[in-house]
Amino acid sequence: MLLTEATWMEVETYLETFRTIIMPIGSVEQHGPLGLMGTDAMCAEIIARRAGELGGFLVGPTLSIGMAQSHLAFPGTISLKPATLIALVQDVVSSLSHAGFQSIIFLNGHGGNIATISTAFSEIYAGRSLEKSPVALNLSLKSWFDLPGIRSLLKEMYPVGHGSHATPSEVAITQHMLPHTIKQAKLDPQIAAEGGFTDAHDFRRRYPDGRKGADSSQAKPEDGARLVEAAAKALAKEVAATG
Ligand SMILES: [Zn+2]
């Protein structure tokens, strides 16, 4: 069930049996010549929603904008500062825990969100540690590409050129979701350089077309469908175990 498509009475009934909700979280940032700006939010959303169907869990609205400072030298990128994302996660958790949710799983689509969301969790737990007897709260952060079995599937699908940004796997998921958005472009070089970065200026200097280590042209919609199903199954299993 999707939270945004439920009535408050349905949410109240759900809470009589379950205390768990999945919150998809992504980013709006450049994904090279073949990837969409909304890739990370879309990947998180489709996997969370499919897991919700498989496991009967409530799925909240996608938090589409994340911490994407390193992509700001490419037009269209929208980034929250780390402090803003921390405040956002804190407010979302406060609202949900106030309603009675005790297990909140953030299903993440963007590697750049991980450190900030983890810090938000630390802030929330630090506040609770100073309270006398708070109600139990279990926060977890799961990036779809780190779910059990997914890294090995990615290796099998893309033995060379998967990379770490504008990857063929995330592009494939958006191609599966929105076939009318499939882009064509010549990639040069075919496999982009890989490495580190500091700020957005440095990122664009090192990775001029926005890809990092990836050959996004390997993306195929049918691989996206397979990845969504595998990640959703793995997520549903993990959520059932925590819930
Ligand atoms: Zn991405």
Residues whose N, C-alpha, C, O or C-beta is under 5 A from the ligand:
A	BS01	ZN	T39 D40 G109 E170
